[in-house]
Amino acid sequence: MMDMMQTAAVATANAVLPGSGIIVNSAFELGKVCSEIAELLTGMQETASSIKTQCANIEKDVAYFRWVLEVLGRVQHKNKLTTELQKLITRFETEVKGYDRVMKKFLEQNILKQLVFHNDLDAASASVKETAGQLVQCVTTECAINGSV
């Protein structure tokens, strides 16, 4: 679709050198295509940055959840835990499994779908982090923890 500037340039080129308007028209069309490609690449660059951030967040989450599980592994006298604490541990383990399921689903998606489905992953992460925080607080105040690794 030609705009007024393109039409004027083609008409001027044809007036100066008959038949050259097609070259000018092709140059304008090529410029439009290049502009669209530049916009697309800019969008892809922003997408790549977002995906990198999401992957970094996944790595942090997994490291934190692993640490909480290690703390739980060092709790002494597990048979004497309160019912509330046992329920919290079970809830944490269930939420970690749910997070793992959502994360695997997220990672199986193509990049465009990852941009859409990252909210599910963020919600699962926030839920597990909240439970983990409560759990660590309860464990550190109610239990003896073996400090050896």
Backbone as a chain_set.jsonl record, in Angstrom:
{"seq": "MMDMMQTAAVATANAVLPGSGIIVNSAFELGKVCSEIAELLTGMQETASSIKTQCANIEKDVAYFRWVLEVLGRVQHKNKLTTELQKLITRFETEVKGYDRVMKKFLEQNILKQLVFHNDLDAASASVKETAGQLVQCVTTECAINGSV", "coords": {"N": [[0.852, -1.166, 0.0], [0.686, 2.071, -0.95], [1.826, 5.139, 0.352], [1.37, 8.745, 0.498], [3.898, 10.006, 0.223], [5.456, 8.005, -0.894], [4.085, 7.615, -3.307], [4.48, 10.112, -4.509], [7.276, 10.072, -4.773], [7.635, 7.945, -6.563], [6.26, 8.932, -8.805], [7.831, 11.205, -9.364], [10.307, 9.982, -9.92], [9.614, 8.53, -12.218], [9.035, 10.661, -13.888], [11.518, 11.891, -14.162], [13.195, 9.82, -15.052], [11.897, 7.709, -17.119], [10.197, 4.712, -16.209], [11.767, 4.183, -14.004], [10.411, 4.388, -11.678], [9.441, 2.013, -10.633], [11.643, 0.892, -9.386], [12.109, 2.71, -7.322], [9.691, 2.398, -5.961], [9.95, -0.291, -5.161], [12.11, -0.015, -3.424], [10.954, 1.521, -1.372], [9.021, -0.324, -0.446], [10.701, -2.385, 0.413], [11.981, -1.038, 2.478], [9.816, -0.772, 4.241], [9.379, -3.449, 4.92], [11.821, -4.024, 6.18], [11.592, -2.318, 8.37], [9.436, -3.514, 9.728], [10.619, -5.954, 10.376], [12.614, -5.059, 12.107], [11.03, -4.121, 14.236], [9.908, -6.537, 15.052], [12.22, -7.947, 15.864], [13.024, -6.348, 17.999], [10.931, -6.813, 19.774], [11.382, -9.54, 20.203], [13.812, -9.446, 21.522], [13.096, -8.254, 23.938], [11.426, -10.271, 24.85], [13.252, -12.386, 25.144], [14.791, -11.398, 27.24], [12.897, -11.39, 29.279], [12.379, -14.141, 29.498], [14.904, -15.045, 30.302], [15.041, -13.87, 32.832], [12.916, -15.221, 34.073], [13.908, -17.857, 34.059], [16.135, -17.538, 35.725], [14.797, -16.945, 38.087], [13.517, -19.395, 38.513], [15.727, -21.043, 39.033], [16.633, -19.892, 41.454], [14.395, -20.375, 43.083], [14.326, -23.214, 43.132], [16.784, -23.757, 44.371], [16.323, -22.588, 46.887], [14.106, -24.105, 47.814], [15.292, -26.61, 47.921], [17.174, -26.149, 49.925], [15.463, -25.746, 52.127], [14.369, -28.31, 52.302], [16.702, -29.688, 52.979], [17.172, -28.613, 55.525], [14.937, -29.65, 56.824], [15.653, -32.322, 56.691], [17.627, -32.423, 58.596], [16.391, -32.209, 61.002], [16.019, -33.197, 64.326], [14.621, -35.854, 66.294], [12.129, -36.406, 64.973], [9.807, -37.769, 65.413], [8.577, -36.476, 67.469], [7.383, -34.172, 66.639], [4.988, -31.513, 66.488], [1.495, -31.842, 65.665], [0.559, -29.801, 64.05], [2.932, -28.848, 62.899], [3.723, -31.122, 61.501], [1.653, -31.231, 59.616], [2.201, -28.883, 58.247], [4.672, -29.503, 57.123], [3.898, -31.584, 55.413], [2.172, -30.137, 53.751], [4.023, -28.373, 52.594], [5.672, -30.178, 51.171], [3.782, -31.18, 49.35], [3.132, -28.833, 47.949], [5.609, -28.264, 46.8], [5.823, -30.403, 45.029], [3.679, -29.738, 43.372], [4.612, -27.296, 42.364], [6.819, -28.261, 40.962], [5.522, -29.741, 38.968], [4.132, -27.679, 37.58], [6.331, -26.161, 36.781], [7.689, -27.945, 35.063], [5.757, -28.198, 33.052], [5.746, -25.557, 32.189], [8.388, -25.289, 31.181], [8.276, -27.007, 29.032], [6.849, -25.669, 27.153], [6.7, -23.553, 24.188], [8.524, -20.491, 23.553], [6.749, -18.285, 23.248], [4.407, -19.241, 24.468], [5.411, -19.561, 27.015], [5.59, -16.963, 27.861], [2.925, -16.432, 28.29], [2.109, -18.36, 30.18], [3.65, -17.903, 32.447], [2.553, -16.746, 34.688], [1.204, -18.748, 36.086], [3.35, -20.23, 37.037], [4.634, -18.3, 38.604], [2.674, -17.901, 40.572], [2.573, -20.442, 41.78], [5.167, -20.554, 42.77], [5.168, -18.418, 44.617], [3.335, -19.36, 46.495], [4.611, -21.693, 47.498], [6.91, -20.532, 48.554], [5.849, -18.966, 50.609], [4.773, -20.926, 52.332], [7.149, -22.301, 52.855], [8.601, -20.351, 54.247], [7.041, -20.105, 56.597], [7.344, -22.687, 57.531], [10.142, -22.962, 57.967], [10.436, -21.076, 59.988], [8.844, -22.217, 62.039], [10.17, -24.68, 62.389], [12.742, -23.871, 63.209], [12.17, -22.688, 65.652], [10.859, -24.641, 67.146], [12.234, -27.054, 67.037], [15.142, -29.182, 67.462], [18.002, -28.848, 65.564], [20.239, -30.652, 63.64], [23.415, -29.571, 63.215], [25.495, -30.487, 61.676], [26.789, -31.324, 58.449]], "CA": [[0.0, 0.0, 0.0], [1.552, 3.24, -1.091], [1.386, 6.365, 0.991], [1.526, 9.921, -0.376], [5.313, 10.258, -0.052], [5.901, 6.967, -1.818], [3.463, 7.914, -4.6], [5.171, 11.282, -5.074], [8.631, 9.667, -5.159], [7.516, 7.116, -7.768], [5.888, 9.826, -9.911], [9.002, 12.03, -9.683], [11.3, 9.116, -10.567], [9.134, 8.243, -13.573], [9.134, 11.888, -14.682], [12.932, 12.14, -14.445], [13.71, 8.7, -15.849], [10.746, 6.817, -17.297], [10.401, 3.314, -15.835], [12.547, 4.04, -12.767], [9.492, 4.428, -10.534], [9.315, 0.67, -10.06], [12.792, 0.697, -8.491], [11.837, 3.534, -6.138], [8.598, 1.739, -5.251], [10.521, -1.485, -4.522], [12.936, 0.44, -2.3], [10.036, 1.886, -0.294], [8.441, -1.555, 0.091], [11.774, -3.051, 1.148], [12.14, -0.273, 3.72], [8.706, -1.126, 5.136], [9.647, -4.806, 5.415], [12.936, -3.916, 7.138], [11.059, -1.693, 9.583], [8.654, -4.536, 10.429], [11.577, -6.922, 10.932], [13.251, -4.406, 13.257], [10.054, -4.143, 15.331], [9.817, -7.925, 15.501], [13.45, -8.278, 16.595], [12.984, -5.623, 19.27], [10.022, -7.582, 20.625], [12.032, -10.798, 20.576], [14.854, -9.127, 22.496], [12.403, -8.072, 25.214], [10.962, -11.598, 25.238], [14.418, -13.145, 25.607], [15.148, -10.867, 28.554], [11.882, -11.874, 30.21], [12.594, -15.581, 29.686], [16.126, -15.186, 31.111], [14.664, -13.532, 34.204], [12.094, -16.312, 34.591], [14.797, -19.002, 34.312], [16.923, -17.21, 36.919], [13.887, -17.093, 39.222], [13.32, -20.831, 38.729], [16.944, -21.549, 39.683], [16.621, -19.422, 42.848], [13.342, -21.11, 43.789], [14.747, -24.605, 43.335], [17.853, -23.748, 45.382], [15.701, -22.302, 48.191], [13.305, -25.254, 48.227], [16.249, -27.673, 48.256], [17.732, -25.791, 51.23], [14.435, -26.029, 53.14], [14.317, -29.772, 52.445], [17.903, -30.087, 53.726], [16.919, -28.26, 56.933], [14.007, -30.67, 57.334], [16.402, -33.567, 56.832], [18.494, -32.366, 59.78], [15.583, -32.095, 62.22], [16.168, -34.339, 65.229], [13.417, -36.281, 67.015], [10.993, -36.126, 64.089], [8.603, -38.397, 65.953], [8.003, -35.614, 68.506], [6.888, -32.931, 66.039], [3.571, -31.241, 66.725], [0.61, -32.168, 64.54], [0.534, -28.626, 63.169], [4.183, -28.82, 62.149], [3.677, -32.237, 60.547], [0.764, -30.811, 58.531], [2.913, -27.863, 57.479], [5.687, -30.222, 56.332], [3.166, -32.27, 54.341], [1.714, -29.091, 52.821], [5.195, -27.903, 51.85], [6.064, -31.225, 50.218], [2.754, -31.212, 48.304], [3.278, -27.629, 47.133], [6.833, -28.406, 46.003], [5.47, -31.294, 43.915], [2.846, -28.941, 42.467], [5.515, -26.351, 41.688], [7.604, -29.05, 40.013], [4.638, -30.061, 37.85], [3.908, -26.443, 36.829], [7.608, -25.776, 36.175], [7.937, -28.831, 33.917], [4.81, -27.79, 32.01], [6.243, -24.267, 31.696], [9.608, -25.48, 30.4], [7.954, -27.739, 27.807], [6.171, -24.76, 26.227], [7.561, -22.697, 23.375], [8.796, -19.201, 24.201], [5.553, -17.445, 23.287], [3.51, -19.769, 25.494], [6.023, -19.298, 28.321], [5.213, -15.602, 28.241], [1.542, -16.471, 28.748], [1.921, -19.241, 31.329], [4.551, -17.629, 33.57], [1.762, -16.379, 35.866], [0.962, -19.982, 36.842], [4.606, -20.56, 37.712], [4.837, -17.288, 39.643], [1.722, -18.168, 41.657], [3.03, -21.651, 42.479], [6.386, -20.18, 43.486], [4.805, -17.581, 45.768], [2.678, -20.217, 47.481], [5.612, -22.552, 48.141], [7.795, -19.669, 49.35], [5.141, -18.584, 51.834], [4.747, -22.112, 53.189], [8.534, -22.57, 53.27], [8.947, -19.379, 55.287], [6.362, -20.52, 57.828], [7.935, -23.951, 57.954], [11.476, -22.705, 58.521], [10.241, -20.383, 61.262], [8.375, -23.199, 63.026], [11.216, -25.678, 62.638], [13.847, -23.288, 63.975], [11.76, -22.368, 67.02], [10.319, -25.795, 67.855], [13.003, -28.292, 66.885], [16.601, -29.201, 67.49], [18.483, -29.124, 64.211], [21.607, -31.143, 63.581], [24.196, -28.596, 62.455], [26.501, -31.102, 60.809], [26.317, -31.5, 57.074]], "C": [[0.903, 1.235, 0.0], [0.952, 4.418, -0.339], [1.694, 7.541, 0.062], [2.983, 10.175, -0.736], [5.836, 9.251, -1.074], [5.35, 7.233, -3.226], [4.173, 9.075, -5.285], [6.571, 10.907, -5.551], [8.607, 8.834, -6.438], [7.199, 7.994, -8.974], [7.072, 10.683, -10.342], [10.052, 11.199, -10.405], [10.889, 8.805, -12.0], [9.236, 9.468, -14.472], [10.581, 12.148, -15.082], [13.484, 11.063, -15.366], [12.58, 7.679, -15.997], [11.104, 5.355, -16.986], [11.156, 3.121, -14.531], [11.668, 4.053, -11.518], [9.344, 3.078, -9.861], [10.451, 0.374, -9.082], [12.574, 1.473, -7.194], [10.738, 2.885, -5.305], [9.111, 0.504, -4.508], [11.367, -1.11, -3.313], [12.06, 0.828, -1.111], [9.45, 0.632, 0.366], [9.467, -2.337, 0.906], [12.025, -2.355, 2.486], [11.057, -0.608, 4.731], [8.931, -2.511, 5.753], [10.762, -4.779, 6.458], [12.469, -3.304, 8.453], [10.252, -2.706, 10.401], [9.562, -5.581, 11.076], [12.255, -6.337, 12.167], [12.314, -4.4, 14.461], [9.935, -5.548, 15.923], [11.034, -8.323, 16.331], [13.506, -7.573, 17.945], [12.079, -6.361, 20.257], [10.642, -8.881, 21.091], [13.12, -10.569, 21.613], [14.233, -8.945, 23.878], [11.915, -9.42, 25.745], [12.11, -12.425, 25.804], [14.835, -12.693, 26.998], [14.175, -11.382, 29.612], [12.071, -13.359, 30.515], [13.843, -15.826, 30.529], [15.817, -14.918, 32.579], [13.866, -14.668, 34.829], [12.953, -17.527, 34.92], [15.662, -18.768, 35.55], [16.06, -17.363, 38.169], [13.641, -18.564, 39.545], [14.525, -21.414, 39.46], [16.989, -21.142, 41.155], [15.587, -20.194, 43.664], [13.786, -22.526, 44.121], [15.834, -24.685, 44.404], [17.269, -23.514, 46.776], [14.908, -23.51, 48.691], [14.196, -26.422, 48.626], [16.84, -27.407, 49.647], [16.731, -26.104, 52.343], [14.329, -27.537, 53.369], [15.536, -30.301, 53.199], [17.742, -29.778, 55.211], [15.982, -29.295, 57.546], [14.708, -32.006, 57.549], [17.274, -33.597, 58.069], [17.72, -32.225, 61.092], [15.735, -33.377, 63.036], [14.83, -34.624, 65.912], [12.15, -35.967, 66.211], [9.69, -36.719, 64.616], [7.917, -37.532, 67.011], [7.476, -34.292, 67.947], [5.406, -32.756, 66.335], [2.77, -31.592, 65.47], [0.58, -31.023, 63.536], [1.789, -28.569, 62.297], [4.232, -29.958, 61.126], [2.784, -31.897, 59.351], [1.451, -29.783, 57.631], [3.986, -28.499, 56.593], [5.018, -30.928, 55.152], [2.686, -31.274, 53.29], [2.866, -28.587, 51.961], [5.596, -28.922, 50.784], [5.073, -31.314, 49.057], [2.891, -30.011, 47.375], [4.539, -27.68, 46.275], [6.568, -29.32, 44.807], [4.613, -30.553, 42.889], [3.676, -27.94, 41.681], [6.325, -27.078, 40.625], [6.781, -29.381, 38.768], [4.419, -28.826, 36.961], [5.183, -26.023, 36.106], [7.901, -26.644, 34.951], [7.017, -28.476, 32.753], [5.284, -26.485, 31.366], [7.433, -24.462, 30.768], [9.368, -26.245, 29.1], [7.317, -26.841, 26.749], [7.172, -24.021, 25.349], [7.639, -21.32, 24.034], [7.548, -18.333, 24.296], [4.57, -17.929, 24.347], [4.09, -19.557, 26.886], [5.672, -17.894, 28.796], [3.796, -15.558, 28.792], [1.422, -17.225, 30.068], [2.835, -18.941, 32.516], [3.781, -17.242, 34.825], [1.458, -17.598, 36.729], [2.192, -20.354, 37.663], [4.877, -19.579, 38.849], [3.923, -17.534, 40.843], [2.148, -19.39, 42.465], [4.259, -21.344, 43.32], [6.055, -19.388, 44.749], [4.176, -18.416, 46.876], [3.689, -21.073, 48.236], [6.538, -21.716, 49.017], [7.138, -19.273, 50.669], [5.116, -19.75, 52.823], [6.145, -22.426, 53.714], [8.963, -21.616, 54.376], [8.326, -19.736, 56.628], [7.015, -21.767, 58.407], [9.297, -23.745, 58.6], [11.357, -22.015, 59.877], [9.805, -21.367, 62.352], [9.463, -24.199, 63.391], [12.317, -25.095, 63.507], [13.446, -22.935, 65.4], [11.339, -23.599, 67.815], [11.226, -27.016, 67.88], [14.488, -28.075, 67.127], [17.055, -29.607, 66.095], [19.931, -29.553, 64.292], [22.399, -30.209, 62.676], [25.229, -29.206, 61.543], [25.912, -31.349, 59.435], [26.558, -32.899, 56.607]], "O": [[1.768, 1.393, 0.861], [-0.254, 4.663, -0.383], [2.22, 7.349, -1.034], [3.283, 10.522, -1.879], [6.566, 9.608, -1.999], [6.069, 7.091, -4.215], [4.435, 9.033, -6.487], [7.01, 11.363, -6.607], [9.469, 9.0, -7.301], [7.791, 7.827, -10.041], [7.301, 10.872, -11.536], [10.629, 11.653, -11.393], [11.727, 8.815, -12.901], [9.492, 9.345, -15.67], [10.849, 12.573, -16.206], [14.162, 11.364, -16.348], [12.342, 6.878, -15.093], [12.133, 4.834, -17.417], [11.189, 2.012, -13.999], [12.142, 3.757, -10.421], [9.145, 3.005, -8.648], [10.252, -0.306, -8.075], [12.823, 0.959, -6.104], [10.84, 2.828, -4.079], [8.746, 0.279, -3.354], [11.347, -1.803, -2.296], [12.384, 0.501, 0.031], [9.392, 0.542, 1.592], [9.145, -2.885, 1.96], [12.253, -3.012, 3.501], [11.326, -0.717, 5.927], [8.704, -2.718, 6.945], [10.662, -5.432, 7.497], [12.901, -3.724, 9.526], [10.371, -2.751, 11.625], [9.3, -6.036, 12.19], [12.451, -7.037, 13.161], [12.751, -4.647, 15.585], [9.87, -5.719, 17.14], [10.898, -8.961, 17.375], [13.984, -8.143, 18.925], [12.42, -6.514, 21.429], [10.457, -9.286, 22.238], [13.328, -11.408, 22.49], [14.776, -9.423, 24.873], [11.983, -9.679, 26.946], [11.955, -13.089, 26.829], [15.193, -13.517, 27.84], [14.584, -11.762, 30.709], [11.937, -13.781, 31.663], [13.848, -16.716, 31.379], [16.273, -15.646, 33.461], [14.105, -15.041, 35.977], [12.749, -18.164, 35.954], [15.896, -19.69, 36.331], [16.532, -17.854, 39.194], [13.564, -18.94, 40.715], [14.364, -22.191, 40.401], [17.343, -21.953, 42.011], [15.858, -20.615, 44.788], [13.639, -22.982, 45.255], [15.809, -25.581, 45.249], [17.675, -24.167, 47.737], [15.023, -23.893, 49.855], [13.883, -27.146, 49.571], [16.989, -28.329, 50.449], [17.1, -26.658, 53.378], [14.213, -27.985, 54.51], [15.423, -31.253, 53.971], [18.128, -30.581, 56.061], [16.212, -29.762, 58.661], [14.387, -32.736, 58.487], [17.63, -34.673, 58.549], [18.319, -32.132, 62.164], [15.6, -34.485, 62.516], [14.009, -33.723, 66.082], [11.221, -35.34, 66.719], [8.604, -36.231, 64.303], [6.789, -37.826, 67.408], [7.154, -33.385, 68.715], [4.661, -33.732, 66.423], [3.306, -31.632, 64.363], [0.576, -31.245, 62.325], [1.713, -28.277, 61.104], [4.726, -29.774, 60.013], [3.112, -32.23, 58.212], [1.3, -29.812, 56.409], [4.184, -28.082, 55.451], [5.514, -30.875, 54.027], [2.779, -31.531, 52.09], [2.714, -28.395, 50.754], [5.832, -28.562, 49.631], [5.477, -31.501, 47.909], [2.782, -30.15, 46.156], [4.538, -27.192, 45.145], [7.032, -29.047, 43.7], [4.797, -30.718, 41.683], [3.471, -27.756, 40.482], [6.498, -26.572, 39.516], [7.286, -29.308, 37.647], [4.509, -28.917, 35.737], [5.133, -25.58, 34.958], [8.316, -26.129, 33.913], [7.449, -28.457, 31.6], [5.228, -26.331, 30.146], [7.485, -23.871, 29.689], [10.165, -26.146, 28.168], [7.253, -27.212, 25.577], [8.341, -23.877, 25.709], [6.892, -21.031, 24.969], [7.315, -17.706, 25.33], [3.965, -17.118, 25.048], [3.337, -19.39, 27.845], [5.479, -17.665, 29.99], [3.492, -14.742, 29.662], [0.715, -16.784, 30.974], [2.794, -19.668, 33.509], [4.303, -17.395, 35.929], [1.452, -17.506, 37.956], [2.088, -20.74, 38.828], [5.301, -19.982, 39.933], [4.344, -17.393, 41.991], [2.091, -19.375, 43.695], [4.38, -21.818, 44.449], [6.599, -19.658, 45.819], [4.453, -18.203, 48.056], [3.637, -21.17, 49.462], [6.911, -22.147, 50.108], [7.787, -19.249, 51.715], [5.404, -19.576, 54.007], [6.307, -22.777, 54.883], [9.617, -22.028, 55.334], [8.987, -19.682, 57.665], [7.21, -21.881, 59.617], [9.571, -24.296, 59.666], [12.096, -22.338, 60.807], [10.34, -21.347, 63.46], [9.651, -24.524, 64.564], [12.781, -25.748, 64.441], [14.307, -22.887, 66.279], [11.449, -23.601, 69.041], [11.002, -27.929, 68.675], [15.012, -26.967, 67.017], [16.56, -30.577, 65.52], [20.75, -28.896, 64.935], [22.082, -30.075, 61.494], [25.794, -28.504, 60.705], [24.708, -31.555, 59.277], [26.226, -33.236, 55.471]]}, "num_chains": 1, "name": "protein.A"}
